Every structure is written in structure tokens, then in C-alpha cells.
Amino acid sequence: MIYAVSALPEKRTFRATLSGVWIILNSLMMFQHISAGFFTRDVTVLTLVCLIPLAAAVVLGAKLHDRVRQSTFLRLTYALLLVSGCLILF
């Protein structure tokens, strides 16, 4: 993430690149979980139910993306990295 922030300073490029990376990685993980038998009927139902708030979050994120200035985006990104790092330590 730190490399991505420095290598992709423009928020649109940053978001598009990381979205592509996450889609690929999460798809691979999903197929591994399916092959390992982790996807039961209950998990599948819960996953489908979670698609509703996911769609709302994507729409909200797209609207916020257009409204947030570049400098604010970078500050928020670094703040989230700091919080994530602290949570890993503790």
C-alpha cells in the first residue's frame, strides 16, 4: 500500500489499480475457499445478502471519490495505513 500511494499519486489511478489487484486476489481466495469446502449453504446465503450493502457502498464511494480533494485523499489513505499498522501490532 505504501508503495502504491507513492507510485500512484493520482487518486483515480490509485483506486483503479488497487481495485483490479483486489478483484484478482479475492477471486483466487474465493476459489480456494470453495475448493476447501468453506462455502456452505449458510455462508452462500450470507454472502448474497451482503451484496446489497456492498452495492450501496460502491455507489457512495464513487460519489465521495469525486468530491474529495487529492490532498484529503492522501491524508485519509495515510491515516488508514497508520491505524491498520497499529491494529496489527496490538
C-alpha contacts under 8 A as a table, 3 or more apart, distances in Angstrom:
res1	aa1	res2	aa2	distance
1	M	4	A	4.93
1	M	5	V	6.18
1	M	81	L	7.85
2	I	5	V	5.21
2	I	6	S	6.47
2	I	81	L	7.98
3	Y	6	S	5.25
3	Y	7	A	5.84
4	A	7	A	5.03
4	A	8	L	5.45
4	A	9	P	7.86
4	A	14	F	6.84
5	V	8	L	5.37
5	V	9	P	5.66
5	V	14	F	6.96
5	V	74	L	7.73
5	V	77	T	8.00
6	S	9	P	5.65
8	L	11	K	7.43
8	L	13	T	6.15
8	L	14	F	5.18
9	P	13	T	7.65
9	P	14	F	6.79
10	E	13	T	5.52
10	E	14	F	6.12
10	E	70	Q	7.23
11	K	14	F	4.95
11	K	15	R	5.98
11	K	70	Q	6.46
11	K	73	F	7.08
11	K	74	L	8.00
12	R	15	R	5.22
12	R	16	A	6.05
13	T	16	A	5.17
13	T	17	T	5.94
14	F	17	T	5.35
14	F	18	L	6.14
15	R	18	L	5.38
15	R	19	S	5.95
16	A	19	S	5.17
16	A	20	G	6.33
17	T	20	G	5.29
17	T	21	V	6.36
18	L	21	V	4.94
18	L	22	W	6.01
19	S	22	W	5.16
19	S	23	I	6.10
20	G	23	I	5.20
20	G	24	I	6.37
21	V	24	I	5.34
21	V	25	L	6.17
22	W	25	L	5.09
22	W	26	N	5.72
23	I	26	N	5.33
23	I	27	S	5.92
24	I	27	S	5.20
24	I	28	L	6.30
25	L	28	L	5.21
25	L	29	M	6.27
26	N	29	M	4.97
26	N	30	M	5.99
27	S	30	M	5.01
27	S	31	F	6.28
28	L	31	F	5.25
28	L	32	Q	6.28
29	M	32	Q	5.02
29	M	33	H	6.14
30	M	33	H	5.07
30	M	34	I	6.13
31	F	34	I	5.02
31	F	35	S	6.13
32	Q	35	S	5.16
32	Q	36	A	6.11
33	H	36	A	4.99
33	H	37	G	6.25
33	H	38	F	5.26
33	H	39	F	6.68
34	I	37	G	5.19
34	I	38	F	5.82
34	I	39	F	5.49
35	S	38	F	7.70
37	G	40	T	7.15
39	F	42	D	7.90
39	F	43	V	5.62
39	F	44	T	6.18
40	T	43	V	5.19
40	T	44	T	6.20
41	R	44	T	5.14
41	R	45	V	6.22
42	D	45	V	5.16
42	D	46	L	6.14
43	V	46	L	5.12
43	V	47	T	6.02
44	T	47	T	5.02
44	T	48	L	6.23
45	V	48	L	5.16
45	V	49	V	6.22
46	L	49	V	5.05
46	L	50	C	6.17
47	T	50	C	5.11
47	T	51	L	6.61
48	L	51	L	5.29
48	L	52	I	7.71
49	V	52	I	6.07
50	C	53	P	5.76
50	C	54	L	6.22
51	L	54	L	4.84
51	L	55	A	6.10
52	I	55	A	5.36
52	I	56	A	6.59
53	P	56	A	4.99
53	P	57	A	6.06
54	L	57	A	5.03
54	L	58	V	6.22
55	A	58	V	5.16
55	A	59	V	6.38
56	A	59	V	5.23
56	A	60	L	6.14
57	A	60	L	5.01
57	A	61	G	5.85
58	V	61	G	5.04
58	V	62	A	6.16
59	V	62	A	5.21
59	V	63	K	6.41
60	L	63	K	5.17
60	L	64	L	6.15
61	G	64	L	5.07
61	G	65	H	5.87
62	A	65	H	5.05
62	A	66	D	6.59
63	K	66	D	5.49
63	K	67	R	6.64
64	L	67	R	5.05
64	L	68	V	6.03
65	H	68	V	5.56
68	V	72	T	6.39
68	V	73	F	6.32
69	R	72	T	5.30
69	R	73	F	6.17
70	Q	73	F	5.02
70	Q	74	L	6.30
71	S	74	L	5.22
71	S	75	R	6.29
72	T	75	R	5.07
72	T	76	L	6.11
73	F	76	L	5.18
73	F	77	T	6.09
74	L	77	T	4.99
74	L	78	Y	6.18
75	R	78	Y	5.22
75	R	79	A	6.07
76	L	79	A	4.99
76	L	80	L	6.11
77	T	80	L	5.22
77	T	81	L	6.22
78	Y	81	L	4.97
78	Y	82	L	6.14
79	A	82	L	5.06
79	A	83	V	6.22
80	L	83	V	5.07
80	L	84	S	5.99
81	L	84	S	5.07
81	L	85	G	6.04
82	L	85	G	5.11
82	L	86	C	6.20
83	V	86	C	5.11
83	V	87	L	6.19
84	S	87	L	5.13
84	S	88	I	6.31
85	G	88	I	5.17
85	G	89	L	6.44
86	C	89	L	5.12
86	C	90	F	6.32
87	L	90	F	5.26
